[in-house]
């Protein structure tokens, strides 16, 4: 009987105490060892270095550090004589830590995780006692004889069933196999595999043919299960059948113990195997046939050779060779803590990427066998540490090619040529017998994905600027987040049609008529041929098969398929597929035309060639339309070759791009412009119009004559210049009554040449700036015929229907803002909130905008990802005052810049899903998001910033973002302590997790419908105390696609143009927050939301308090001379501030009740009265409007400022 070792592991994937890890200091540079590494039996324990004797010439440390050091040395006793010198083993540990781990922190994190994964003694003891009990059961309670009928269903679906089965009790004791035997069990669900060998007497020499062996194996398992259920020791346990690895020919028994101490986390699986001597292993070579065509009533020409059944043969060989392969693994792993820990690290890494799931999964037993192979090849030494084991496996995985075959078998026992065996499989890794391919069911795409992930792990480990531990081990990376598009086919009739019409007989026999691998082969071959360079990889996305009660019939699985497509951004969106020339290669041209069908046309190109070609769009198509080219190709191929209609399949791509499309309520035809606009457009497609307009305006500004100072640089800092504006910006800005009206303004920063004549007083300098802007406006009007208007913020310029706000930046203004004079008359320059805001807007933001623009040029999906992310945050009632828009842009940029994905993101929808993962699983308190644009930060600067962040975390905001342009403000510039606060961060994390659950549920369901945008992009109405409804005719709707309000139904939209730069609702909400943030939190949708949601602070804020003159705001006198804040009084104050915007206040429950009663809430208290007034006075309103239209515009009378001449 197998014994389980105490060195086995278990536990959650995430260590609980990683937050207490030591500082990230490279050993060798910092001799300090963390206090977490206390002396003990572990070989990783640290030591204290001997303190050198002070020399006569001592170099004092600068500043207060020197004084602290002197104080410590003053009272310190000399213990250097008692410190032993480091041993050779300790020196080796230090050298390995410096060379391999790069940092003390990574080493401690790995050590901590391995400690958390240790298996508790109660599980070890229970497994040992259960094995003893089960061994006794197999020897005493089982009897030989003809198997009788039972209440249990045989867990196997076959066409022709055998008539009878004679049971023989096992002659060999049950054995632990897999992780339970090698000591590498991994939680949180501990699965213990037990193998019970079916005796040779149960099988005949010809049972290897036509699934007879598989049927007897299933019958043997059924009999054992039936006897166990009737035995008193297992009567309370839960019994279920399941398919091992989603293989319908591999049923196993899953037993969940009834013992309370282990029932939650422990499960036992019973495998039935056969002795290796039952059949000759040579019968199962890949080129042999062991399923005859007559088994499926098919006809086969006797003159032709029978097709090979290599995959079915490997399925039987797995059982026959299990004992010998397990013995090899036990020999390599038992008693070797380093190998066990290394395999545990690899299993955590593999599970986090979900590459070990399903029929095509790259199982952890392959990694265990690969460790043995590397040890045999002397690439991996027996004394290697656990980290070296994992690193070597990743390195060898990424650099070796298994398509040509590798083997565990000794050279003498490898009877067949390895190249010959490899020709029958995509991936070839032969076992110790030289007969079984351990990777028989692994497709080439999955193997390549494992290699790519392994290469990424090595690159992350080699990056000394990065703590790679969370990216390799802690971050969950589901497969659907790694792919750009998903193809989903779940229709039963469509599946059967594909199998009957398009599955080849040899493939059918090879997989024993299992539908899933046949579908996978049909679809991948077709799509690879059609998509070519457009797709990097086509991956199967599988989920684990659910178990079923032993009394129920075995389910038919594999009747649905999901494929994930990883696109190549350089070729995926090409609009032309060009075939061979018709004159030079008529056969190739005919084949091309046959493959593409009616889509192929003979075309003549500019180089004079005449070829067959398929056109999928035009070069002028919008980016969102080009992203659907791959979808268009796949649907055409499935319809043309497999006769599948579009309603029978689902192709998931760009469903969420709808949220930044132009709303259909607004008609583009009403916009008067010379630009070409289409009704089916979106914010991303409209951005180039604004950018081209800005470029033309910049040229005109540079070309202005007779300016007092030369314009040095012009920079746009608006989100649209970075392709990050989620609202469609149309050329509808207008000059009405000498005022510019626009829904959006584009901010531009102008820097002028140097001059020493600027005034030294802040007010005078700003007045001179205003005069300079007026001068620019007059020259734009005179020389370029552009309308303009001056405001307190800058110069508004109207061009092509777009509105630009010009600001002047001068370094002297920043210096004057920092200028302070102390009581002693000493002049100081101190940073403050106003100076930081000005420095950010005038000097740092232009550089960051340029870097983000360049990032979008490199990764075309960046802008679209930001648009979806901003729309999602806005629909969750999070505006810029709660969650800054730049925080979203920088977090998404962090996704595109970081190196924890093997390939770039090619689709905005995929980028948004990864953004949700970032929000859902980030450790806000312990993570500093660094954006090193153009690698302008040096390694030392990054290290200093990270050290400052860890040592002085309280001085940084909850969300710490830093770019390489932030200078001394790194980490504190883009967010504040309240925007976003810790509560908002935790709220956003919960929202992101909920959104991911909805996405995963829709992907795993058999329904063809992907999660609808309205489900993700409509906030919840729960959790709010009050809702203030605003007058819909005073709050203009956003031009983006409206997905509705969480509180009320759709209302009649209005698209009135406000005055440029005047967002009255945002200003009122800012006033409410500044005055009442201690008592309430305010939320609204900045993208056209017409409700203001309120959450009251905890009741302690409204408790009576002592009377203080400085704390009387919103207070009401109460008993015993105290004052109290009353909520009803606050509500009245809200009404006063909202003034004309206020419509009514109600609770979310009242609004829900009205919705259920199908009674639309009254939009006005006196709605009927207003309607009668409106109907009784139509003529006066029309006359008033006509008068406004006919009134001549007032002329501007501007006085030219004389001080402008003094600057020249």
Buried (B, 14 or more C-beta within 10 A) or exposed (E): EBEBBEBBBBBEBBBEEBEEBBBBBBBEEEEEBBEBBEEEEEEBEBBEBBEEEEEEEEEEEEEEEEEEEEEEEEEEEEEEEEEEEBEEEBEEBBEBBBEBBBBBBBBBBBBBBBEBBBBBEEBBBBBBEBBEEBBEBBEEEBEEEEBEEBEBBBBBBBEEEEEEBEBBBBEBBBBBBBBBBBBBBBBEEBBBBBBBBBBBEBBEEEBBBBBBBBBBBBBBBBBBBBBBBEBEEBEEBBBBBBBBBBBBBBBBBBBBBEBEEBBEBBBBBBBBBBBBEBBEBEBBBBBBBBBBBEBBEEEBEEEEEBBBBBBBBBBBBBBBBBBEBBEBBBEBBBEBBBBBBBBBBBBBBBBBBBBBBBBBBBBBBBBBBBBBBBBBEEBBEEEBBBBBBBBBBBBBBBEBEBBEBBBBBEEEEBEBEBEEBBBBBBBBBBBBBBBBBBBBBBBBBBBBBBBBBBBBBBBBBEEEBBBBBBBBBBBBBBBBBBBBBBBBBBBEEBBEBBBEEBBEEEBBBBBBBBBBBBBBBBBBEBBEEBBEEBBBBBBBBBBEBEBBEBEEEBBEBBBBBBBBBBBBBEEBBBBEBBBBBBEEBEEBBBBBBEBBEEBBEEBEEEEEBBBBBBEBBEEEBBBBBBBBBBBBBBBBBBBBBBEBEEEBBBBBBBBBBBBBBBBEBBEBEEEEBEBEBEEEBBBBBBBEBBBEBBEEBBEBBEEBEEBBBEBEEBBBBBBBBBBBBBBBBBBBBBBEEEBBBBBBBBBBBBBBEEBEEBBEEBEEBBBBBBBBBBBBBBBBBEEBEBBBBBBEEBBBBBBBBBBBBBBBBBEBBBEBBBBEEEEEEEEEEEEEEEBBEBBBBBBBBBBBBBBBBEBBEEBBBBBBBBBBBBBBBBBBBBBBBBBBBBBBBBBBBBBBBBEBBBBBBBBBBBBBBBBBBBBBBBEBEBBBBBBBBEEEBEEEEBBEBBEBBBEEEEEBBBBBBBBBBBEEBBBBBBBBBBBBBBEBBEBBBEBBBBBBEBBBEBBEEEEBEBBBBEEBBBBEBEEBEBBBBBBBEBBBBBBBBBBBBBBBEEBEBEBEBBBBBEBBBBEBBBEBBEBBEEBBBBBBBBBBBBBBBBEBBEEEEBEBBEBEEEEEEBBEEEEEEEBBBBBEEBBEBBBEBBEEBBBBBBEBEEBEEBBEEEEEBEBBEEEEEEEEEEEEEEEEEEEEEEEEEEEEEEEEEEEEBEBBEEBE
